Amino acid sequence: MTLTIEIEELKRKSLESIAAQKGKKVSEFVVEILDDYLHQKEVETKDVSGLMKLSETSFDEWDNEEDAVYDKL
């Protein structure tokens, strides 16, 4: 897939410079950065999901008829 974006001149030059230092084309470098970013977001999402799962049992004690009035707030 081809994706075209407009970026500031300074950012383009920075990308070109860093890509050249790594011996890569700009497009290869951008894909690498994007892969790293998406992987990090996936890890963060899994971490948050794991923490939410751990906290579910803590909220079980409030899952009763007496406290149900607060569910409507």
CHARMM internal coordinates of N, CA and C (Angstrom, degrees):
IC EDIT
DIST 1 N 1 CA 1.4461
DIST 1 CA 1 C 1.5270
ANGL 1 N 1 CA 1 C 108.41
DIST 1 C 2 N 1.2727
ANGL 1 CA 1 C 2 N 116.34
DIHE 1 N 1 CA 1 C 2 N 141.74
DIST 2 N 2 CA 1.4561
ANGL 1 C 2 N 2 CA 122.01
DIHE 1 CA 1 C 2 N 2 CA 176.44
DIST 2 CA 2 C 1.5195
ANGL 2 N 2 CA 2 C 108.85
DIHE 1 C 2 N 2 CA 2 C -106.87
DIST 2 C 3 N 1.3219
ANGL 2 CA 2 C 3 N 115.83
DIHE 2 N 2 CA 2 C 3 N 135.18
DIST 3 N 3 CA 1.4575
ANGL 2 C 3 N 3 CA 122.14
DIHE 2 CA 2 C 3 N 3 CA 178.85
DIST 3 CA 3 C 1.5200
ANGL 3 N 3 CA 3 C 107.51
DIHE 2 C 3 N 3 CA 3 C -130.58
DIST 3 C 4 N 1.3021
ANGL 3 CA 3 C 4 N 116.13
DIHE 3 N 3 CA 3 C 4 N 127.29
DIST 4 N 4 CA 1.4579
ANGL 3 C 4 N 4 CA 121.11
DIHE 3 CA 3 C 4 N 4 CA 179.08
DIST 4 CA 4 C 1.5184
ANGL 4 N 4 CA 4 C 108.84
DIHE 3 C 4 N 4 CA 4 C -110.52
DIST 4 C 5 N 1.3307
ANGL 4 CA 4 C 5 N 115.90
DIHE 4 N 4 CA 4 C 5 N 131.33
DIST 5 N 5 CA 1.4639
ANGL 4 C 5 N 5 CA 120.46
DIHE 4 CA 4 C 5 N 5 CA 178.44
DIST 5 CA 5 C 1.5239
ANGL 5 N 5 CA 5 C 109.55
DIHE 4 C 5 N 5 CA 5 C -131.89
DIST 5 C 6 N 1.3098
ANGL 5 CA 5 C 6 N 114.87
DIHE 5 N 5 CA 5 C 6 N 156.21
DIST 6 N 6 CA 1.4606
ANGL 5 C 6 N 6 CA 120.46
DIHE 5 CA 5 C 6 N 6 CA 174.75
DIST 6 CA 6 C 1.5171
ANGL 6 N 6 CA 6 C 107.79
DIHE 5 C 6 N 6 CA 6 C -105.78
DIST 6 C 7 N 1.3394
ANGL 6 CA 6 C 7 N 116.01
DIHE 6 N 6 CA 6 C 7 N 128.20
DIST 7 N 7 CA 1.4586
ANGL 6 C 7 N 7 CA 120.84
DIHE 6 CA 6 C 7 N 7 CA 177.85
DIST 7 CA 7 C 1.5226
ANGL 7 N 7 CA 7 C 109.25
DIHE 6 C 7 N 7 CA 7 C -133.25
DIST 7 C 8 N 1.3056
ANGL 7 CA 7 C 8 N 114.81
DIHE 7 N 7 CA 7 C 8 N 162.56
DIST 8 N 8 CA 1.4578
ANGL 7 C 8 N 8 CA 120.31
DIHE 7 CA 7 C 8 N 8 CA 179.24
DIST 8 CA 8 C 1.5308
ANGL 8 N 8 CA 8 C 109.95
DIHE 7 C 8 N 8 CA 8 C -64.17
DIST 8 C 9 N 1.3078
ANGL 8 CA 8 C 9 N 115.04
DIHE 8 N 8 CA 8 C 9 N 150.05
DIST 9 N 9 CA 1.4681
ANGL 8 C 9 N 9 CA 121.93
DIHE 8 CA 8 C 9 N 9 CA -178.35
DIST 9 CA 9 C 1.5311
ANGL 9 N 9 CA 9 C 111.78
DIHE 8 C 9 N 9 CA 9 C -55.70
DIST 9 C 10 N 1.3208
ANGL 9 CA 9 C 10 N 116.96
DIHE 9 N 9 CA 9 C 10 N -43.98
DIST 10 N 10 CA 1.4629
ANGL 9 C 10 N 10 CA 121.04
DIHE 9 CA 9 C 10 N 10 CA -178.52
DIST 10 CA 10 C 1.5290
ANGL 10 N 10 CA 10 C 111.11
DIHE 9 C 10 N 10 CA 10 C -62.08
DIST 10 C 11 N 1.3199
ANGL 10 CA 10 C 11 N 116.74
DIHE 10 N 10 CA 10 C 11 N -41.26
DIST 11 N 11 CA 1.4669
ANGL 10 C 11 N 11 CA 120.47
DIHE 10 CA 10 C 11 N 11 CA 178.48
DIST 11 CA 11 C 1.5203
ANGL 11 N 11 CA 11 C 110.72
DIHE 10 C 11 N 11 CA 11 C -65.79
DIST 11 C 12 N 1.3232
ANGL 11 CA 11 C 12 N 117.03
DIHE 11 N 11 CA 11 C 12 N -41.08
DIST 12 N 12 CA 1.4624
ANGL 11 C 12 N 12 CA 120.89
DIHE 11 CA 11 C 12 N 12 CA 178.65
DIST 12 CA 12 C 1.5200
ANGL 12 N 12 CA 12 C 110.42
DIHE 11 C 12 N 12 CA 12 C -60.85
DIST 12 C 13 N 1.3265
ANGL 12 CA 12 C 13 N 116.10
DIHE 12 N 12 CA 12 C 13 N -45.06
DIST 13 N 13 CA 1.4643
ANGL 12 C 13 N 13 CA 120.21
DIHE 12 CA 12 C 13 N 13 CA 179.64
DIST 13 CA 13 C 1.5264
ANGL 13 N 13 CA 13 C 111.09
DIHE 12 C 13 N 13 CA 13 C -63.85
DIST 13 C 14 N 1.3130
ANGL 13 CA 13 C 14 N 116.50
DIHE 13 N 13 CA 13 C 14 N -39.48
DIST 14 N 14 CA 1.4650
ANGL 13 C 14 N 14 CA 120.33
DIHE 13 CA 13 C 14 N 14 CA 177.79
DIST 14 CA 14 C 1.5198
ANGL 14 N 14 CA 14 C 110.87
DIHE 13 C 14 N 14 CA 14 C -62.67
DIST 14 C 15 N 1.3330
ANGL 14 CA 14 C 15 N 116.07
DIHE 14 N 14 CA 14 C 15 N -45.00
DIST 15 N 15 CA 1.4652
ANGL 14 C 15 N 15 CA 119.94
DIHE 14 CA 14 C 15 N 15 CA 177.90
DIST 15 CA 15 C 1.5215
ANGL 15 N 15 CA 15 C 111.13
DIHE 14 C 15 N 15 CA 15 C -60.50
DIST 15 C 16 N 1.3151
ANGL 15 CA 15 C 16 N 116.51
DIHE 15 N 15 CA 15 C 16 N -45.04
DIST 16 N 16 CA 1.4624
ANGL 15 C 16 N 16 CA 120.70
DIHE 15 CA 15 C 16 N 16 CA 179.85
DIST 16 CA 16 C 1.5262
ANGL 16 N 16 CA 16 C 110.91
DIHE 15 C 16 N 16 CA 16 C -61.57
DIST 16 C 17 N 1.3164
ANGL 16 CA 16 C 17 N 116.40
DIHE 16 N 16 CA 16 C 17 N -43.01
DIST 17 N 17 CA 1.4599
ANGL 16 C 17 N 17 CA 121.47
DIHE 16 CA 16 C 17 N 17 CA -178.57
DIST 17 CA 17 C 1.5276
ANGL 17 N 17 CA 17 C 111.60
DIHE 16 C 17 N 17 CA 17 C -64.48
DIST 17 C 18 N 1.3168
ANGL 17 CA 17 C 18 N 116.07
DIHE 17 N 17 CA 17 C 18 N -48.95
DIST 18 N 18 CA 1.4674
ANGL 17 C 18 N 18 CA 120.13
DIHE 17 CA 17 C 18 N 18 CA -178.70
DIST 18 CA 18 C 1.5233
ANGL 18 N 18 CA 18 C 110.51
DIHE 17 C 18 N 18 CA 18 C -65.69
DIST 18 C 19 N 1.3265
ANGL 18 CA 18 C 19 N 116.83
DIHE 18 N 18 CA 18 C 19 N -42.22
DIST 19 N 19 CA 1.4642
ANGL 18 C 19 N 19 CA 120.43
DIHE 18 CA 18 C 19 N 19 CA 178.32
DIST 19 CA 19 C 1.5259
ANGL 19 N 19 CA 19 C 110.27
DIHE 18 C 19 N 19 CA 19 C -59.94
DIST 19 C 20 N 1.3202
ANGL 19 CA 19 C 20 N 117.09
DIHE 19 N 19 CA 19 C 20 N -43.34
DIST 20 N 20 CA 1.4672
ANGL 19 C 20 N 20 CA 121.34
DIHE 19 CA 19 C 20 N 20 CA 179.66
DIST 20 CA 20 C 1.5281
ANGL 20 N 20 CA 20 C 110.58
DIHE 19 C 20 N 20 CA 20 C -62.54
DIST 20 C 21 N 1.3240
ANGL 20 CA 20 C 21 N 116.84
DIHE 20 N 20 CA 20 C 21 N -40.93
DIST 21 N 21 CA 1.4662
ANGL 20 C 21 N 21 CA 120.81
DIHE 20 CA 20 C 21 N 21 CA 178.47
DIST 21 CA 21 C 1.5255
ANGL 21 N 21 CA 21 C 111.40
DIHE 20 C 21 N 21 CA 21 C -61.64
DIST 21 C 22 N 1.3282
ANGL 21 CA 21 C 22 N 115.80
DIHE 21 N 21 CA 21 C 22 N -32.53
DIST 22 N 22 CA 1.4610
ANGL 21 C 22 N 22 CA 120.93
DIHE 21 CA 21 C 22 N 22 CA -179.90
DIST 22 CA 22 C 1.5308
ANGL 22 N 22 CA 22 C 111.97
DIHE 21 C 22 N 22 CA 22 C -88.58
DIST 22 C 23 N 1.3428
ANGL 22 CA 22 C 23 N 115.98
DIHE 22 N 22 CA 22 C 23 N -2.94
DIST 23 N 23 CA 1.4604
ANGL 22 C 23 N 23 CA 120.26
DIHE 22 CA 22 C 23 N 23 CA -179.41
DIST 23 CA 23 C 1.5194
ANGL 23 N 23 CA 23 C 113.00
DIHE 22 C 23 N 23 CA 23 C 71.35
DIST 23 C 24 N 1.3248
ANGL 23 CA 23 C 24 N 116.17
DIHE 23 N 23 CA 23 C 24 N 32.50
DIST 24 N 24 CA 1.4649
ANGL 23 C 24 N 24 CA 121.43
DIHE 23 CA 23 C 24 N 24 CA -177.78
DIST 24 CA 24 C 1.5135
ANGL 24 N 24 CA 24 C 110.32
DIHE 23 C 24 N 24 CA 24 C -124.01
DIST 24 C 25 N 1.3311
ANGL 24 CA 24 C 25 N 114.69
DIHE 24 N 24 CA 24 C 25 N 160.22
DIST 25 N 25 CA 1.4599
ANGL 24 C 25 N 25 CA 120.76
DIHE 24 CA 24 C 25 N 25 CA 170.59
DIST 25 CA 25 C 1.5241
ANGL 25 N 25 CA 25 C 107.23
DIHE 24 C 25 N 25 CA 25 C -74.29
DIST 25 C 26 N 1.3187
ANGL 25 CA 25 C 26 N 116.24
DIHE 25 N 25 CA 25 C 26 N 156.40
DIST 26 N 26 CA 1.4658
ANGL 25 C 26 N 26 CA 120.19
DIHE 25 CA 25 C 26 N 26 CA 178.59
DIST 26 CA 26 C 1.5266
ANGL 26 N 26 CA 26 C 109.78
DIHE 25 C 26 N 26 CA 26 C -57.83
DIST 26 C 27 N 1.3197
ANGL 26 CA 26 C 27 N 116.97
DIHE 26 N 26 CA 26 C 27 N -43.49
DIST 27 N 27 CA 1.4689
ANGL 26 C 27 N 27 CA 119.93
DIHE 26 CA 26 C 27 N 27 CA -178.55
DIST 27 CA 27 C 1.5307
ANGL 27 N 27 CA 27 C 111.35
DIHE 26 C 27 N 27 CA 27 C -61.86
DIST 27 C 28 N 1.3242
ANGL 27 CA 27 C 28 N 117.53
DIHE 27 N 27 CA 27 C 28 N -39.67
DIST 28 N 28 CA 1.4681
ANGL 27 C 28 N 28 CA 120.80
DIHE 27 CA 27 C 28 N 28 CA 178.18
DIST 28 CA 28 C 1.5296
ANGL 28 N 28 CA 28 C 110.57
DIHE 27 C 28 N 28 CA 28 C -65.16
DIST 28 C 29 N 1.3250
ANGL 28 CA 28 C 29 N 115.12
DIHE 28 N 28 CA 28 C 29 N -41.87
DIST 29 N 29 CA 1.4590
ANGL 28 C 29 N 29 CA 119.96
DIHE 28 CA 28 C 29 N 29 CA -179.97
DIST 29 CA 29 C 1.5286
ANGL 29 N 29 CA 29 C 111.35
DIHE 28 C 29 N 29 CA 29 C -65.22
DIST 29 C 30 N 1.3233
ANGL 29 CA 29 C 30 N 116.92
DIHE 29 N 29 CA 29 C 30 N -42.31
DIST 30 N 30 CA 1.4679
ANGL 29 C 30 N 30 CA 120.85
DIHE 29 CA 29 C 30 N 30 CA 179.46
DIST 30 CA 30 C 1.5261
ANGL 30 N 30 CA 30 C 110.24
DIHE 29 C 30 N 30 CA 30 C -63.89
DIST 30 C 31 N 1.3283
ANGL 30 CA 30 C 31 N 117.48
DIHE 30 N 30 CA 30 C 31 N -40.97
DIST 31 N 31 CA 1.4680
ANGL 30 C 31 N 31 CA 120.70
DIHE 30 CA 30 C 31 N 31 CA 177.70
DIST 31 CA 31 C 1.5316
ANGL 31 N 31 CA 31 C 109.54
DIHE 30 C 31 N 31 CA 31 C -62.57
DIST 31 C 32 N 1.3262
ANGL 31 CA 31 C 32 N 117.03
DIHE 31 N 31 CA 31 C 32 N -40.68
DIST 32 N 32 CA 1.4668
ANGL 31 C 32 N 32 CA 121.25
DIHE 31 CA 31 C 32 N 32 CA 178.06
DIST 32 CA 32 C 1.5282
ANGL 32 N 32 CA 32 C 110.89
DIHE 31 C 32 N 32 CA 32 C -61.28
DIST 32 C 33 N 1.3226
ANGL 32 CA 32 C 33 N 116.39
DIHE 32 N 32 CA 32 C 33 N -46.11
DIST 33 N 33 CA 1.4668
ANGL 32 C 33 N 33 CA 121.01
DIHE 32 CA 32 C 33 N 33 CA 178.48
DIST 33 CA 33 C 1.5287
ANGL 33 N 33 CA 33 C 110.34
DIHE 32 C 33 N 33 CA 33 C -61.87
DIST 33 C 34 N 1.3086
ANGL 33 CA 33 C 34 N 116.72
DIHE 33 N 33 CA 33 C 34 N -44.24
DIST 34 N 34 CA 1.4631
ANGL 33 C 34 N 34 CA 121.45
DIHE 33 CA 33 C 34 N 34 CA -179.75
DIST 34 CA 34 C 1.5248
ANGL 34 N 34 CA 34 C 110.87
DIHE 33 C 34 N 34 CA 34 C -63.39
DIST 34 C 35 N 1.3301
ANGL 34 CA 34 C 35 N 117.06
DIHE 34 N 34 CA 34 C 35 N -43.45
DIST 35 N 35 CA 1.4660
ANGL 34 C 35 N 35 CA 120.67
DIHE 34 CA 34 C 35 N 35 CA 177.16
DIST 35 CA 35 C 1.5241
ANGL 35 N 35 CA 35 C 111.14
DIHE 34 C 35 N 35 CA 35 C -59.27
DIST 35 C 36 N 1.3317
ANGL 35 CA 35 C 36 N 116.35
DIHE 35 N 35 CA 35 C 36 N -45.40
DIST 36 N 36 CA 1.4695
ANGL 35 C 36 N 36 CA 120.65
DIHE 35 CA 35 C 36 N 36 CA 178.90
DIST 36 CA 36 C 1.5282
ANGL 36 N 36 CA 36 C 111.05
DIHE 35 C 36 N 36 CA 36 C -61.03
DIST 36 C 37 N 1.3286
ANGL 36 CA 36 C 37 N 116.56
DIHE 36 N 36 CA 36 C 37 N -44.08
DIST 37 N 37 CA 1.4617
ANGL 36 C 37 N 37 CA 121.65
DIHE 36 CA 36 C 37 N 37 CA -179.45
DIST 37 CA 37 C 1.5318
ANGL 37 N 37 CA 37 C 110.87
DIHE 36 C 37 N 37 CA 37 C -62.93
DIST 37 C 38 N 1.3286
ANGL 37 CA 37 C 38 N 116.51
DIHE 37 N 37 CA 37 C 38 N -47.48
DIST 38 N 38 CA 1.4611
ANGL 37 C 38 N 38 CA 120.42
DIHE 37 CA 37 C 38 N 38 CA -178.78
DIST 38 CA 38 C 1.5229
ANGL 38 N 38 CA 38 C 111.26
DIHE 37 C 38 N 38 CA 38 C -64.72
DIST 38 C 39 N 1.3188
ANGL 38 CA 38 C 39 N 116.77
DIHE 38 N 38 CA 38 C 39 N -38.78
DIST 39 N 39 CA 1.4634
ANGL 38 C 39 N 39 CA 120.40
DIHE 38 CA 38 C 39 N 39 CA 177.46
DIST 39 CA 39 C 1.5308
ANGL 39 N 39 CA 39 C 110.12
DIHE 38 C 39 N 39 CA 39 C -62.46
DIST 39 C 40 N 1.3253
ANGL 39 CA 39 C 40 N 116.68
DIHE 39 N 39 CA 39 C 40 N -45.00
DIST 40 N 40 CA 1.4645
ANGL 39 C 40 N 40 CA 120.97
DIHE 39 CA 39 C 40 N 40 CA 179.66
DIST 40 CA 40 C 1.5299
ANGL 40 N 40 CA 40 C 111.01
DIHE 39 C 40 N 40 CA 40 C -61.33
DIST 40 C 41 N 1.3230
ANGL 40 CA 40 C 41 N 117.24
DIHE 40 N 40 CA 40 C 41 N -41.93
DIST 41 N 41 CA 1.4701
ANGL 40 C 41 N 41 CA 120.63
DIHE 40 CA 40 C 41 N 41 CA 178.75
DIST 41 CA 41 C 1.5228
ANGL 41 N 41 CA 41 C 110.68
DIHE 40 C 41 N 41 CA 41 C -64.60
DIST 41 C 42 N 1.3356
ANGL 41 CA 41 C 42 N 116.67
DIHE 41 N 41 CA 41 C 42 N -37.76
DIST 42 N 42 CA 1.4647
ANGL 41 C 42 N 42 CA 121.10
DIHE 41 CA 41 C 42 N 42 CA 178.16
DIST 42 CA 42 C 1.5278
ANGL 42 N 42 CA 42 C 110.02
DIHE 41 C 42 N 42 CA 42 C -63.79
DIST 42 C 43 N 1.3267
ANGL 42 CA 42 C 43 N 116.72
DIHE 42 N 42 CA 42 C 43 N -43.84
DIST 43 N 43 CA 1.4669
ANGL 42 C 43 N 43 CA 121.53
DIHE 42 CA 42 C 43 N 43 CA 178.10
DIST 43 CA 43 C 1.5249
ANGL 43 N 43 CA 43 C 110.05
DIHE 42 C 43 N 43 CA 43 C -62.37
DIST 43 C 44 N 1.3214
ANGL 43 CA 43 C 44 N 117.49
DIHE 43 N 43 CA 43 C 44 N -45.09
DIST 44 N 44 CA 1.4674
ANGL 43 C 44 N 44 CA 121.37
DIHE 43 CA 43 C 44 N 44 CA 179.56
DIST 44 CA 44 C 1.5208
ANGL 44 N 44 CA 44 C 110.81
DIHE 43 C 44 N 44 CA 44 C -61.04
DIST 44 C 45 N 1.3315
ANGL 44 CA 44 C 45 N 116.77
DIHE 44 N 44 CA 44 C 45 N -41.86
DIST 45 N 45 CA 1.4617
ANGL 44 C 45 N 45 CA 121.14
DIHE 44 CA 44 C 45 N 45 CA 179.64
DIST 45 CA 45 C 1.5206
ANGL 45 N 45 CA 45 C 110.45
DIHE 44 C 45 N 45 CA 45 C -63.21
DIST 45 C 46 N 1.3322
ANGL 45 CA 45 C 46 N 116.65
DIHE 45 N 45 CA 45 C 46 N -42.94
DIST 46 N 46 CA 1.4674
ANGL 45 C 46 N 46 CA 120.37
DIHE 45 CA 45 C 46 N 46 CA 178.67
DIST 46 CA 46 C 1.5208
ANGL 46 N 46 CA 46 C 110.60
DIHE 45 C 46 N 46 CA 46 C -65.46
DIST 46 C 47 N 1.3415
ANGL 46 CA 46 C 47 N 117.33
DIHE 46 N 46 CA 46 C 47 N -38.98
DIST 47 N 47 CA 1.4619
ANGL 46 C 47 N 47 CA 120.86
DIHE 46 CA 46 C 47 N 47 CA 178.43
DIST 47 CA 47 C 1.5226
ANGL 47 N 47 CA 47 C 110.74
DIHE 46 C 47 N 47 CA 47 C -62.15
DIST 47 C 48 N 1.3259
ANGL 47 CA 47 C 48 N 117.09
DIHE 47 N 47 CA 47 C 48 N -45.85
DIST 48 N 48 CA 1.4650
ANGL 47 C 48 N 48 CA 121.50
DIHE 47 CA 47 C 48 N 48 CA -179.83
DIST 48 CA 48 C 1.5240
ANGL 48 N 48 CA 48 C 110.00
DIHE 47 C 48 N 48 CA 48 C -64.64
DIST 48 C 49 N 1.3317
ANGL 48 CA 48 C 49 N 116.83
DIHE 48 N 48 CA 48 C 49 N -42.38
DIST 49 N 49 CA 1.4632
ANGL 48 C 49 N 49 CA 120.24
DIHE 48 CA 48 C 49 N 49 CA 178.98
DIST 49 CA 49 C 1.5231
ANGL 49 N 49 CA 49 C 110.52
DIHE 48 C 49 N 49 CA 49 C -61.75
DIST 49 C 50 N 1.3265
ANGL 49 CA 49 C 50 N 115.98
DIHE 49 N 49 CA 49 C 50 N -40.73
DIST 50 N 50 CA 1.4604
ANGL 49 C 50 N 50 CA 120.46
DIHE 49 CA 49 C 50 N 50 CA 178.55
DIST 50 CA 50 C 1.5134
ANGL 50 N 50 CA 50 C 111.88
DIHE 49 C 50 N 50 CA 50 C -63.76
DIST 50 C 51 N 1.3161
ANGL 50 CA 50 C 51 N 116.58
DIHE 50 N 50 CA 50 C 51 N -42.50
DIST 51 N 51 CA 1.4633
ANGL 50 C 51 N 51 CA 120.21
DIHE 50 CA 50 C 51 N 51 CA 178.41
DIST 51 CA 51 C 1.5216
ANGL 51 N 51 CA 51 C 111.31
DIHE 50 C 51 N 51 CA 51 C -65.67
DIST 51 C 52 N 1.3195
ANGL 51 CA 51 C 52 N 116.49
DIHE 51 N 51 CA 51 C 52 N -39.45
DIST 52 N 52 CA 1.4659
ANGL 51 C 52 N 52 CA 119.88
DIHE 51 CA 51 C 52 N 52 CA 178.74
DIST 52 CA 52 C 1.5246
ANGL 52 N 52 CA 52 C 109.96
DIHE 51 C 52 N 52 CA 52 C -64.66
DIST 52 C 53 N 1.3197
ANGL 52 CA 52 C 53 N 116.70
DIHE 52 N 52 CA 52 C 53 N -39.41
DIST 53 N 53 CA 1.4601
ANGL 52 C 53 N 53 CA 121.37
DIHE 52 CA 52 C 53 N 53 CA 179.67
DIST 53 CA 53 C 1.5281
ANGL 53 N 53 CA 53 C 109.67
DIHE 52 C 53 N 53 CA 53 C -63.34
DIST 53 C 54 N 1.3259
ANGL 53 CA 53 C 54 N 116.61
DIHE 53 N 53 CA 53 C 54 N -41.78
DIST 54 N 54 CA 1.4628
ANGL 53 C 54 N 54 CA 120.75
DIHE 53 CA 53 C 54 N 54 CA 178.94
DIST 54 CA 54 C 1.5209
ANGL 54 N 54 CA 54 C 111.91
DIHE 53 C 54 N 54 CA 54 C -63.15
DIST 54 C 55 N 1.3167
ANGL 54 CA 54 C 55 N 117.29
DIHE 54 N 54 CA 54 C 55 N -35.39
DIST 55 N 55 CA 1.4659
ANGL 54 C 55 N 55 CA 120.55
DIHE 54 CA 54 C 55 N 55 CA -176.69
DIST 55 CA 55 C 1.5250
ANGL 55 N 55 CA 55 C 113.02
DIHE 54 C 55 N 55 CA 55 C -80.90
DIST 55 C 56 N 1.3274
ANGL 55 CA 55 C 56 N 117.91
DIHE 55 N 55 CA 55 C 56 N -13.36
DIST 56 N 56 CA 1.4708
ANGL 55 C 56 N 56 CA 119.97
DIHE 55 CA 55 C 56 N 56 CA -177.52
DIST 56 CA 56 C 1.5200
ANGL 56 N 56 CA 56 C 111.76
DIHE 55 C 56 N 56 CA 56 C -56.68
DIST 56 C 57 N 1.3289
ANGL 56 CA 56 C 57 N 117.30
DIHE 56 N 56 CA 56 C 57 N -42.53
DIST 57 N 57 CA 1.4670
ANGL 56 C 57 N 57 CA 119.66
DIHE 56 CA 56 C 57 N 57 CA -178.45
DIST 57 CA 57 C 1.5241
ANGL 57 N 57 CA 57 C 111.62
DIHE 56 C 57 N 57 CA 57 C -64.81
DIST 57 C 58 N 1.3135
ANGL 57 CA 57 C 58 N 117.22
DIHE 57 N 57 CA 57 C 58 N -29.40
DIST 58 N 58 CA 1.4670
ANGL 57 C 58 N 58 CA 120.33
DIHE 57 CA 57 C 58 N 58 CA 178.77
DIST 58 CA 58 C 1.5224
ANGL 58 N 58 CA 58 C 111.70
DIHE 57 C 58 N 58 CA 58 C -64.78
DIST 58 C 59 N 1.3143
ANGL 58 CA 58 C 59 N 116.12
DIHE 58 N 58 CA 58 C 59 N -31.56
DIST 59 N 59 CA 1.4587
ANGL 58 C 59 N 59 CA 119.92
DIHE 58 CA 58 C 59 N 59 CA -177.88
DIST 59 CA 59 C 1.5298
ANGL 59 N 59 CA 59 C 112.82
DIHE 58 C 59 N 59 CA 59 C -88.66
DIST 59 C 60 N 1.3266
ANGL 59 CA 59 C 60 N 117.63
DIHE 59 N 59 CA 59 C 60 N -8.08
DIST 60 N 60 CA 1.4624
ANGL 59 C 60 N 60 CA 120.77
DIHE 59 CA 59 C 60 N 60 CA -179.46
DIST 60 CA 60 C 1.5279
ANGL 60 N 60 CA 60 C 112.20
DIHE 59 C 60 N 60 CA 60 C -60.37
DIST 60 C 61 N 1.3410
ANGL 60 CA 60 C 61 N 117.35
DIHE 60 N 60 CA 60 C 61 N -34.40
DIST 61 N 61 CA 1.4653
ANGL 60 C 61 N 61 CA 119.47
DIHE 60 CA 60 C 61 N 61 CA -177.73
DIST 61 CA 61 C 1.5264
ANGL 61 N 61 CA 61 C 112.27
DIHE 60 C 61 N 61 CA 61 C -64.77
DIST 61 C 62 N 1.3275
ANGL 61 CA 61 C 62 N 118.08
DIHE 61 N 61 CA 61 C 62 N -21.95
DIST 62 N 62 CA 1.4614
ANGL 61 C 62 N 62 CA 121.35
DIHE 61 CA 61 C 62 N 62 CA 178.53
DIST 62 CA 62 C 1.5266
ANGL 62 N 62 CA 62 C 112.30
DIHE 61 C 62 N 62 CA 62 C -93.24
DIST 62 C 63 N 1.3005
ANGL 62 CA 62 C 63 N 116.46
DIHE 62 N 62 CA 62 C 63 N 2.41
DIST 63 N 63 CA 1.4631
ANGL 62 C 63 N 63 CA 120.87
DIHE 62 CA 62 C 63 N 63 CA 179.50
DIST 63 CA 63 C 1.5315
ANGL 63 N 63 CA 63 C 108.42
DIHE 62 C 63 N 63 CA 63 C -90.66
DIST 63 C 64 N 1.3333
ANGL 63 CA 63 C 64 N 115.67
DIHE 63 N 63 CA 63 C 64 N 76.37
DIST 64 N 64 CA 1.4605
ANGL 63 C 64 N 64 CA 120.91
DIHE 63 CA 63 C 64 N 64 CA -179.19
DIST 64 CA 64 C 1.5257
ANGL 64 N 64 CA 64 C 108.73
DIHE 63 C 64 N 64 CA 64 C -149.32
DIST 64 C 65 N 1.3187
ANGL 64 CA 64 C 65 N 115.40
DIHE 64 N 64 CA 64 C 65 N 169.13
DIST 65 N 65 CA 1.4704
ANGL 64 C 65 N 65 CA 119.70
DIHE 64 CA 64 C 65 N 65 CA -175.98
DIST 65 CA 65 C 1.5233
ANGL 65 N 65 CA 65 C 112.23
DIHE 64 C 65 N 65 CA 65 C -65.91
DIST 65 C 66 N 1.3146
ANGL 65 CA 65 C 66 N 117.07
DIHE 65 N 65 CA 65 C 66 N -36.46
DIST 66 N 66 CA 1.4616
ANGL 65 C 66 N 66 CA 120.76
DIHE 65 CA 65 C 66 N 66 CA -178.34
DIST 66 CA 66 C 1.5377
ANGL 66 N 66 CA 66 C 111.46
DIHE 65 C 66 N 66 CA 66 C -62.02
DIST 66 C 67 N 1.3103
ANGL 66 CA 66 C 67 N 116.64
DIHE 66 N 66 CA 66 C 67 N -38.57
DIST 67 N 67 CA 1.4655
ANGL 66 C 67 N 67 CA 120.78
DIHE 66 CA 66 C 67 N 67 CA -179.10
DIST 67 CA 67 C 1.5271
ANGL 67 N 67 CA 67 C 113.18
DIHE 66 C 67 N 67 CA 67 C -93.44
DIST 67 C 68 N 1.3247
ANGL 67 CA 67 C 68 N 117.07
DIHE 67 N 67 CA 67 C 68 N 0.58
DIST 68 N 68 CA 1.4663
ANGL 67 C 68 N 68 CA 120.80
DIHE 67 CA 67 C 68 N 68 CA -178.21
DIST 68 CA 68 C 1.5247
ANGL 68 N 68 CA 68 C 112.23
DIHE 67 C 68 N 68 CA 68 C -62.90
DIST 68 C 69 N 1.3263
ANGL 68 CA 68 C 69 N 116.89
DIHE 68 N 68 CA 68 C 69 N -24.91
DIST 69 N 69 CA 1.4566
ANGL 68 C 69 N 69 CA 120.40
DIHE 68 CA 68 C 69 N 69 CA 179.57
DIST 69 CA 69 C 1.5299
ANGL 69 N 69 CA 69 C 110.96
DIHE 68 C 69 N 69 CA 69 C -59.15
DIST 69 C 70 N 1.3279
ANGL 69 CA 69 C 70 N 117.24
DIHE 69 N 69 CA 69 C 70 N -30.83
DIST 70 N 70 CA 1.4680
ANGL 69 C 70 N 70 CA 121.36
DIHE 69 CA 69 C 70 N 70 CA -179.43
DIST 70 CA 70 C 1.5285
ANGL 70 N 70 CA 70 C 112.84
DIHE 69 C 70 N 70 CA 70 C -76.44
DIST 70 C 71 N 1.3349
ANGL 70 CA 70 C 71 N 117.11
DIHE 70 N 70 CA 70 C 71 N -17.15
DIST 71 N 71 CA 1.4722
ANGL 70 C 71 N 71 CA 120.82
DIHE 70 CA 70 C 71 N 71 CA 178.85
DIST 71 CA 71 C 1.5188
ANGL 71 N 71 CA 71 C 111.62
DIHE 70 C 71 N 71 CA 71 C -64.54
DIST 71 C 72 N 1.3340
ANGL 71 CA 71 C 72 N 116.42
DIHE 71 N 71 CA 71 C 72 N -24.82
DIST 72 N 72 CA 1.4654
ANGL 71 C 72 N 72 CA 120.60
DIHE 71 CA 71 C 72 N 72 CA -175.61
DIST 72 CA 72 C 1.5270
ANGL 72 N 72 CA 72 C 112.99
DIHE 71 C 72 N 72 CA 72 C -87.65
DIST 72 C 73 N 1.3197
ANGL 72 CA 72 C 73 N 117.65
DIHE 72 N 72 CA 72 C 73 N -5.88
DIST 73 N 73 CA 1.4665
ANGL 72 C 73 N 73 CA 120.85
DIHE 72 CA 72 C 73 N 73 CA -177.73
DIST 73 CA 73 C 1.4959
ANGL 73 N 73 CA 73 C 112.37
DIHE 72 C 73 N 73 CA 73 C -74.69
END
COOR INIT
IC SEED 1 N 1 CA 1 C
IC BUILD
